Amino acid sequence: MPKIKIIVVGNTKSSFIKEGEQIYLERLRRYTDTQWVEVKPQKVRKGRSGVEILAAEGQSIDKKFLSGDHIIALDISGKEYDSEGLAKWIERFSLSGKSLCFVIGGPLGLSKKILHSADEILSLSKLTLTHEMSRLLLLEQLYRAYTIIRGEKYHK
């Protein structure tokens, strides 16, 4: 199975989401090498545009990519999968030998540069989700995908 790296902007402040992240990271690590990488968020200040903030965060994110990474940016404009479809995609992808690198932006999302340089764009939902909730949802769905691949009972 491919190694997984999840790059996120900032740390999780909500305690119940942070607890969920830890639970699903621990579960996911039973199946594959999983790395959680936090990049420092940019401060929102008066007179600083969203584009400028996203560009600076994008530079920090870009430094975390490795040459063998298959980059999947999370954005509402991306492709949606159901749980079984995501599991099949991961299983097919595992033959490539590359690492899966998921990228979740901060409150403002991801820069256009990161979105354009991504190998794929994934949407978890057409609903608007907080960036913190997106992290938990991604981890749960990745864990679910691995249990589907292994034929385990978690997915009903």
Residue frames as a rotation matrix with the C-alpha (Angstrom) as fourth column:
MET 1
0.577 0.817 0.000 0.00
0.817 -0.577 0.000 0.00
0.000 0.000 -1.000 0.00
PRO 2
0.095 -0.569 0.817 1.22
0.451 -0.707 -0.545 3.51
0.888 0.420 0.189 -0.72
LYS 3
-0.607 -0.315 -0.730 2.69
0.788 -0.359 -0.500 5.68
-0.105 -0.878 0.466 1.99
ILE 4
0.411 0.792 0.452 0.44
0.747 -0.577 0.331 8.57
0.522 0.201 -0.829 2.92
LYS 5
-0.776 -0.521 -0.355 1.45
0.629 -0.685 -0.367 12.11
-0.052 -0.509 0.859 3.80
ILE 6
0.397 0.897 0.195 -1.14
0.862 -0.437 0.255 14.64
0.314 0.067 -0.947 4.89
ILE 7
-0.778 -0.626 0.054 -0.05
0.595 -0.761 -0.259 18.27
0.203 -0.170 0.964 4.81
VAL 8
0.387 0.917 -0.101 -2.26
0.883 -0.337 0.326 20.70
0.265 -0.216 -0.940 6.71
VAL 9
-0.309 -0.408 0.859 -2.04
0.150 -0.913 -0.380 24.43
0.939 0.011 0.343 7.37
GLY 10
-0.202 0.153 0.967 -1.87
-0.830 -0.551 -0.086 25.14
0.520 -0.820 0.239 11.10
ASN 11
-0.976 -0.086 -0.201 -2.69
0.039 0.837 -0.545 22.95
0.215 -0.540 -0.814 14.03
THR 12
-0.158 0.975 -0.157 -6.12
0.380 0.207 0.902 21.79
0.911 0.083 -0.403 15.13
LYS 13
-0.758 -0.096 0.645 -7.56
-0.435 -0.662 -0.610 23.94
0.486 -0.743 0.460 17.87
SER 14
0.250 0.945 0.211 -10.85
-0.879 0.130 0.459 22.14
0.406 -0.300 0.863 18.49
SER 15
-0.446 -0.524 0.726 -10.23
-0.837 0.532 -0.129 19.45
-0.319 -0.665 -0.675 21.14
PHE 16
0.300 0.616 0.728 -12.87
-0.287 0.787 -0.547 17.01
-0.910 -0.044 0.413 19.93
ILE 17
0.932 -0.043 -0.359 -11.56
-0.351 0.133 -0.927 17.16
0.087 0.990 0.109 16.35
LYS 18
0.007 -0.999 0.040 -7.96
-0.939 -0.020 -0.343 16.81
0.343 -0.035 -0.939 17.55
GLU 19
-0.238 -0.017 0.971 -8.95
-0.642 0.753 -0.144 13.71
-0.729 -0.658 -0.190 19.52
GLY 20
0.754 0.590 0.288 -10.65
-0.140 0.574 -0.807 12.25
-0.641 0.568 0.516 16.43
GLU 21
0.640 -0.607 -0.470 -7.58
-0.680 -0.163 -0.715 12.99
0.358 0.777 -0.517 14.30
GLN 22
-0.331 -0.825 0.458 -5.38
-0.942 0.317 -0.110 11.09
-0.055 -0.468 -0.882 16.76
ILE 23
0.109 0.468 0.877 -7.77
-0.371 0.838 -0.401 8.12
-0.922 -0.282 0.265 16.82
TYR 24
0.934 0.348 0.085 -7.92
-0.050 0.363 -0.930 7.82
-0.354 0.864 0.357 13.02
LEU 25
0.370 -0.885 -0.283 -4.19
-0.858 -0.209 -0.469 8.48
0.356 0.417 -0.837 12.52
GLU 26
-0.370 -0.484 0.793 -3.44
-0.791 0.612 0.005 5.63
-0.488 -0.625 -0.609 14.92
ARG 27
0.390 0.603 0.695 -5.90
-0.094 0.777 -0.622 3.34
-0.916 0.177 0.360 13.13
LEU 28
0.938 -0.017 -0.346 -4.62
-0.345 -0.124 -0.930 4.30
-0.027 0.992 -0.122 9.69
ARG 29
0.095 -0.996 0.005 -1.01
-0.990 -0.094 -0.103 3.67
0.103 0.005 -0.995 10.69
ARG 30
0.070 0.000 0.998 -1.91
-0.375 0.927 0.026 -0.01
-0.924 -0.376 0.065 11.23
TYR 31
0.745 0.363 0.559 -2.28
0.348 0.504 -0.790 -0.28
-0.569 0.784 0.250 7.45
THR 32
0.506 -0.550 0.665 0.31
0.703 -0.184 -0.687 2.07
0.500 0.815 0.293 5.99
ASP 33
-0.470 -0.732 -0.494 3.09
0.864 -0.496 -0.088 4.48
-0.181 -0.468 0.865 6.86
THR 34
0.470 0.724 0.504 1.24
0.740 -0.635 0.222 7.74
0.481 0.269 -0.834 7.50
GLN 35
-0.630 -0.720 -0.292 2.85
0.776 -0.573 -0.263 11.11
0.022 -0.392 0.920 8.07
TRP 36
0.620 0.780 -0.078 1.03
0.783 -0.611 0.116 14.19
0.043 -0.133 -0.990 9.42
VAL 37
-0.527 -0.842 0.116 2.75
0.846 -0.533 -0.021 17.45
0.079 0.087 0.993 8.48
GLU 38
0.617 0.688 -0.383 1.64
0.724 -0.686 -0.067 20.85
-0.309 -0.236 -0.921 9.78
VAL 39
-0.394 -0.679 0.619 2.82
0.791 -0.594 -0.149 24.04
0.469 0.431 0.771 8.10
LYS 40
-0.637 0.069 -0.768 2.65
0.551 -0.655 -0.516 27.38
-0.539 -0.752 0.379 9.85
PRO 41
0.330 0.813 0.479 -0.42
0.944 -0.277 -0.178 29.45
-0.012 0.511 -0.859 8.92
GLN 42
-0.667 -0.470 0.578 -0.01
0.525 -0.847 -0.083 33.05
0.529 0.248 0.811 7.83
LYS 43
-0.545 0.453 -0.705 -1.45
0.565 -0.423 -0.709 35.78
-0.619 -0.785 -0.026 10.02
VAL 44
0.066 0.661 0.747 -4.45
0.900 -0.362 0.241 37.61
0.430 0.657 -0.619 8.66
ARG 45
-0.446 -0.272 -0.853 -3.71
0.648 -0.755 -0.098 41.29
-0.617 -0.596 0.513 9.07
LYS 46
0.642 0.658 -0.394 -5.37
0.279 -0.679 -0.679 44.44
-0.714 0.326 -0.619 7.91
GLY 47
0.462 -0.411 -0.786 -4.07
-0.752 -0.651 -0.101 45.42
-0.470 0.638 -0.610 4.49
ARG 48
-0.720 -0.679 0.144 -2.92
-0.524 0.667 0.529 41.88
-0.455 0.305 -0.836 3.62
SER 49
0.012 0.779 -0.627 -4.93
-0.990 0.096 0.101 40.24
0.139 0.619 0.773 0.86
GLY 50
0.620 0.331 0.711 -6.17
-0.445 0.895 -0.028 36.67
-0.646 -0.299 0.702 0.87
VAL 51
0.940 -0.306 -0.150 -4.17
-0.015 0.402 -0.916 36.02
0.341 0.863 0.373 -2.29
GLU 52
0.130 -0.935 0.330 -0.98
-0.686 -0.325 -0.651 37.14
0.716 -0.142 -0.684 -0.53
ILE 53
0.056 -0.023 0.998 -1.72
-0.923 0.380 0.061 34.93
-0.380 -0.925 0.000 2.48
LEU 54
0.864 0.341 0.371 -2.48
-0.187 0.900 -0.393 31.91
-0.468 0.270 0.842 0.30
ALA 55
0.723 -0.661 -0.201 0.69
-0.236 0.037 -0.971 32.45
0.649 0.750 -0.130 -1.74
ALA 56
-0.127 -0.787 0.604 2.83
-0.916 -0.141 -0.376 32.48
0.381 -0.601 -0.702 1.41
GLU 57
0.238 0.279 0.930 1.13
-0.679 0.732 -0.046 29.36
-0.694 -0.621 0.364 2.77
GLY 58
0.983 0.156 -0.100 1.54
-0.174 0.592 -0.787 27.75
-0.064 0.791 0.609 -0.65
GLN 59
0.280 -0.954 -0.108 5.31
-0.627 -0.096 -0.773 28.32
0.727 0.285 -0.625 -0.51
SER 60
-0.273 -0.342 0.899 5.45
-0.939 0.298 -0.172 26.59
-0.209 -0.891 -0.402 2.87
ILE 61
0.606 0.575 0.550 3.38
-0.400 0.818 -0.413 23.68
-0.687 0.030 0.726 1.55
ASP 62
0.868 -0.262 -0.422 5.49
-0.382 0.193 -0.904 23.39
0.318 0.946 0.068 -1.61
LYS 63
-0.081 -0.968 0.236 8.64
-0.916 -0.021 -0.400 22.86
0.392 -0.248 -0.886 0.50
LYS 64
-0.120 0.111 0.987 7.08
-0.733 0.661 -0.163 19.71
-0.670 -0.742 0.002 2.01
PHE 65
0.870 0.454 -0.189 6.59
-0.449 0.574 -0.685 17.94
-0.202 0.681 0.704 -1.33
LEU 66
-0.153 -0.890 0.429 9.01
-0.298 0.455 0.839 15.19
-0.942 0.000 -0.335 -2.34
SER 67
-0.591 -0.159 -0.791 9.71
-0.791 -0.079 0.607 14.04
-0.159 0.984 -0.079 -5.89
GLY 68
-0.944 0.208 -0.257 7.84
0.116 0.937 0.330 10.73
0.309 0.282 -0.908 -5.37
ASP 69
-0.652 0.737 -0.178 4.69
0.105 -0.145 -0.984 12.38
-0.751 -0.660 0.017 -4.06
HIS 70
-0.580 0.666 0.470 1.41
0.625 -0.006 0.780 12.12
0.522 0.746 -0.413 -5.93
ILE 71
-0.983 0.077 -0.169 -0.19
0.052 -0.759 -0.649 15.38
-0.178 -0.646 0.742 -4.80
ILE 72
-0.272 0.959 0.083 -3.91
0.774 0.167 0.611 15.46
0.571 0.230 -0.788 -4.07
ALA 73
-0.971 0.011 0.237 -5.23
-0.116 -0.895 -0.431 18.90
0.207 -0.446 0.871 -3.13
LEU 74
-0.419 0.881 -0.218 -8.53
0.894 0.357 -0.272 19.03
-0.162 -0.309 -0.937 -1.27
ASP 75
-0.923 0.207 -0.325 -10.92
-0.251 -0.963 0.097 21.58
-0.293 0.171 0.941 -2.69
ILE 76
-0.128 0.979 0.160 -14.67
-0.152 0.140 -0.979 21.80
-0.980 -0.150 0.130 -3.24
SER 77
0.323 0.220 -0.921 -14.04
-0.890 -0.261 -0.374 21.90
-0.322 0.940 0.111 -7.02
GLY 78
-0.645 -0.761 -0.063 -12.41
-0.744 0.608 0.278 18.46
-0.173 0.226 -0.959 -7.02
LYS 79
-0.318 0.446 -0.836 -13.59
-0.398 0.738 0.545 14.99
0.860 0.507 -0.057 -7.94
GLU 80
-0.022 0.403 0.915 -15.85
-0.989 0.125 -0.079 13.23
-0.146 -0.907 0.396 -5.49
TYR 81
-0.635 -0.132 -0.761 -15.75
-0.274 0.960 0.062 9.52
0.722 0.247 -0.646 -4.67
ASP 82
0.706 0.660 0.255 -17.98
-0.547 0.279 0.789 7.34
0.450 -0.697 0.558 -2.60
SER 83
0.397 -0.593 0.701 -16.18
-0.771 0.200 0.605 5.23
-0.499 -0.780 -0.378 0.01
GLU 84
0.565 -0.160 0.809 -15.90
0.315 0.949 -0.032 2.15
-0.763 0.273 0.587 -2.21
GLY 85
0.898 -0.212 0.385 -14.65
0.321 -0.282 -0.904 4.28
0.300 0.936 -0.186 -5.11
LEU 86
0.588 -0.717 0.375 -11.95
-0.784 -0.619 0.046 5.85
0.199 -0.321 -0.926 -2.95
ALA 87
0.364 -0.428 0.827 -10.86
-0.396 0.732 0.554 2.38
-0.843 -0.529 0.097 -1.80
LYS 88
0.725 -0.069 0.685 -10.64
0.573 0.611 -0.546 1.15
-0.381 0.789 0.482 -5.41
TRP 89
0.866 -0.417 0.274 -8.67
-0.132 -0.721 -0.680 4.27
0.481 0.553 -0.680 -6.40
ILE 90
0.414 -0.732 0.541 -6.16
-0.877 -0.161 0.453 3.73
-0.245 -0.662 -0.708 -3.55
GLU 91
0.444 -0.207 0.872 -5.84
0.014 0.974 0.224 0.05
-0.896 -0.088 0.436 -4.42
ARG 92
0.834 -0.135 0.535 -5.17
0.550 0.118 -0.827 0.84
0.049 0.984 0.172 -8.10
PHE 93
0.786 -0.532 0.316 -2.80
-0.452 -0.842 -0.294 3.64
0.422 0.088 -0.902 -7.16
SER 94
0.659 -0.536 0.528 -0.76
-0.434 0.302 0.848 1.34
-0.614 -0.789 -0.033 -4.92
LEU 95
0.673 -0.390 0.628 0.76
0.649 0.719 -0.250 -0.21
-0.354 0.576 0.737 -8.06
SER 96
0.868 -0.273 0.414 2.43
0.103 -0.718 -0.688 3.09
0.486 0.640 -0.595 -8.99
GLY 97
0.137 -0.851 -0.506 5.02
0.920 0.299 -0.253 3.02
0.367 -0.431 0.824 -6.18
LYS 98
-0.464 -0.250 0.850 4.43
0.068 -0.966 -0.247 6.69
0.883 -0.057 0.466 -5.37
SER 99
-0.781 0.228 -0.581 3.36
0.592 -0.022 -0.805 8.17
-0.196 -0.974 -0.117 -2.04
LEU 100
0.154 0.877 0.454 -0.05
0.773 -0.393 0.498 9.78
0.616 0.274 -0.739 -1.71
CYS 101
-0.819 -0.436 -0.372 0.29
0.571 -0.678 -0.463 13.36
-0.050 -0.592 0.804 -0.49
PHE 102
0.217 0.959 0.182 -3.00
0.891 -0.271 0.365 14.98
0.400 0.083 -0.913 0.55
VAL 103
-0.867 -0.492 0.077 -3.01
0.440 -0.830 -0.342 18.75
0.232 -0.263 0.936 1.08
ILE 104
0.287 0.943 -0.169 -5.61
0.917 -0.220 0.332 20.61
0.275 -0.251 -0.928 3.16
GLY 105
-0.378 -0.402 0.834 -5.44
0.293 -0.906 -0.304 24.40
0.878 0.129 0.460 3.30
GLY 106
-0.901 0.055 -0.431 -6.31
0.397 -0.296 -0.869 26.70
-0.175 -0.954 0.244 6.15
PRO 107
-0.174 0.914 -0.366 -9.42
0.406 -0.272 -0.872 28.88
-0.897 -0.301 -0.324 6.55
LEU 108
0.085 0.174 -0.981 -8.82
-0.654 -0.733 -0.186 30.54
-0.752 0.657 0.052 3.17
GLY 109
0.952 0.271 0.141 -8.22
-0.100 0.713 -0.694 27.28
-0.288 0.646 0.706 1.31
LEU 110
0.161 -0.906 0.391 -5.27
0.666 0.392 0.634 26.63
-0.728 0.158 0.667 -1.01
SER 111
-0.170 -0.316 -0.934 -3.43
-0.411 -0.838 0.358 28.92
-0.896 0.445 0.013 -3.39
LYS 112
0.799 0.438 -0.412 -4.07
-0.518 0.155 -0.841 28.67
-0.305 0.885 0.351 -7.12
LYS 113
-0.016 -0.902 -0.432 -0.43
-0.946 0.154 -0.284 27.59
0.323 0.404 -0.856 -7.54
ILE 114
-0.704 -0.200 0.682 -0.92
-0.519 0.800 -0.302 24.57
-0.485 -0.566 -0.667 -5.26
LEU 115
0.283 0.894 0.346 -4.23
-0.246 0.417 -0.875 23.69
-0.927 0.162 0.338 -6.94
HIS 116
0.749 -0.012 -0.663 -2.65
-0.662 -0.072 -0.746 23.93
-0.039 0.997 -0.062 -10.42
SER 117
-0.248 -0.937 -0.245 0.44
-0.908 0.313 -0.278 21.94
0.337 0.154 -0.929 -9.45
ALA 118
-0.153 0.264 0.952 -1.56
-0.643 0.705 -0.299 19.12
-0.750 -0.658 0.061 -7.83
ASP 119
-0.985 -0.161 -0.068 -1.79
-0.163 0.706 0.690 15.82
-0.063 0.690 -0.721 -9.69
GLU 120
-0.385 0.917 -0.106 -5.43
0.625 0.344 0.701 15.59
0.679 0.204 -0.705 -8.64
ILE 121
-0.768 0.294 0.568 -8.03
-0.563 -0.733 -0.382 17.61
0.305 -0.613 0.729 -6.80
LEU 122
-0.624 0.525 -0.578 -10.34
0.574 0.811 0.116 15.79
0.530 -0.260 -0.808 -4.42
SER 123
-0.392 0.595 0.702 -13.58
-0.677 -0.703 0.217 17.05
0.622 -0.390 0.679 -2.91
LEU 124
-0.994 0.078 -0.075 -14.85
0.107 0.694 -0.712 15.47
-0.003 -0.716 -0.698 0.27
SER 125
-0.159 0.982 -0.098 -18.27
0.867 0.092 -0.489 17.07
-0.472 -0.163 -0.866 -0.17
LYS 126
-0.261 0.188 0.947 -20.08
0.626 -0.714 0.314 19.85
0.735 0.675 0.069 -1.97
LEU 127
0.828 0.490 -0.272 -20.94
0.505 -0.442 0.741 21.13
0.243 -0.751 -0.614 1.50
THR 128
0.231 -0.752 0.617 -18.70
-0.373 -0.654 -0.658 23.81
0.899 -0.078 -0.432 2.95
LEU 129
0.730 -0.098 -0.677 -16.60
0.582 0.609 0.539 22.24
0.359 -0.787 0.501 5.71
THR 130
0.817 -0.571 0.085 -14.20
-0.523 -0.669 0.528 23.89
-0.245 -0.476 -0.845 8.12
HIS 131
0.212 -0.816 -0.537 -10.58
-0.688 0.265 -0.675 23.06
0.694 0.513 -0.506 7.36
GLU 132
-0.588 -0.406 0.699 -10.36
-0.801 0.415 -0.432 21.28
-0.115 -0.814 -0.570 10.71
MET 133
0.276 0.773 0.571 -13.44
-0.533 0.618 -0.578 19.15
-0.800 -0.145 0.582 10.00
SER 134
0.730 -0.065 -0.680 -12.01
-0.646 0.257 -0.719 18.32
0.222 0.964 0.146 6.56
ARG 135
-0.345 -0.939 0.007 -8.93
-0.854 0.311 -0.416 16.84
0.388 -0.150 -0.909 8.22
LEU 136
-0.487 0.236 0.841 -10.98
-0.570 0.644 -0.510 14.51
-0.662 -0.728 -0.179 10.40
LEU 137
0.613 0.790 -0.028 -13.25
-0.493 0.354 -0.795 13.52
-0.618 0.501 0.606 7.52
LEU 138
0.397 -0.552 -0.733 -10.27
-0.792 0.198 -0.578 12.72
0.464 0.810 -0.359 5.27
LEU 139
-0.637 -0.697 0.330 -8.62
-0.764 0.514 -0.390 10.57
0.102 -0.500 -0.860 7.95
GLU 140
-0.148 0.665 0.732 -11.83
-0.476 0.601 -0.642 8.65
-0.867 -0.443 0.228 8.61
GLN 141
0.786 0.506 -0.356 -12.40
-0.529 0.252 -0.810 8.03
-0.320 0.825 0.466 4.90
LEU 142
0.013 -0.853 -0.522 -8.81
-0.848 0.267 -0.458 6.88
0.530 0.449 -0.720 4.36
TYR 143
-0.704 -0.196 0.682 -9.16
-0.614 0.652 -0.446 4.48
-0.357 -0.732 -0.580 7.28
ARG 144
0.288 0.904 0.315 -12.49
-0.450 0.418 -0.789 3.29
-0.845 0.085 0.528 5.87
ALA 145
0.585 -0.114 -0.803 -10.88
-0.795 0.113 -0.595 2.76
0.159 0.987 -0.025 2.45
TYR 146
-0.494 -0.857 -0.149 -8.19
-0.783 0.513 -0.352 0.54
0.378 -0.057 -0.924 3.92
THR 147
-0.526 0.373 0.764 -10.77
-0.425 0.663 -0.616 -1.54
-0.737 -0.649 -0.191 5.81
ILE 148
0.631 0.728 -0.267 -12.72
-0.569 0.200 -0.798 -1.96
-0.528 0.655 0.541 2.56
ILE 149
0.200 -0.660 -0.724 -9.55
-0.873 0.215 -0.437 -3.04
0.444 0.720 -0.533 0.73
ARG 150
-0.795 -0.589 0.149 -8.84
-0.576 0.652 -0.494 -5.60
0.193 -0.478 -0.857 3.48
GLY 151
-0.274 0.778 -0.565 -12.46
-0.047 0.576 0.816 -6.82
0.961 0.250 -0.121 3.59
GLU 152
-0.915 -0.096 -0.392 -12.88
0.380 0.127 -0.916 -5.85
0.137 -0.987 -0.080 7.23
LYS 153
-0.210 0.963 -0.168 -16.22
0.962 0.235 0.140 -5.16
0.175 -0.132 -0.976 8.92
TYR 154
-0.667 -0.072 -0.742 -15.82
0.420 -0.858 -0.295 -1.41
-0.615 -0.508 0.602 9.65
HIS 155
-0.800 0.380 -0.464 -17.58
-0.591 -0.630 0.504 -0.40
-0.101 0.677 0.729 6.41
LYS 156
-0.509 0.702 0.498 -21.18
0.247 0.674 -0.696 -1.51
-0.824 -0.232 -0.516 6.30
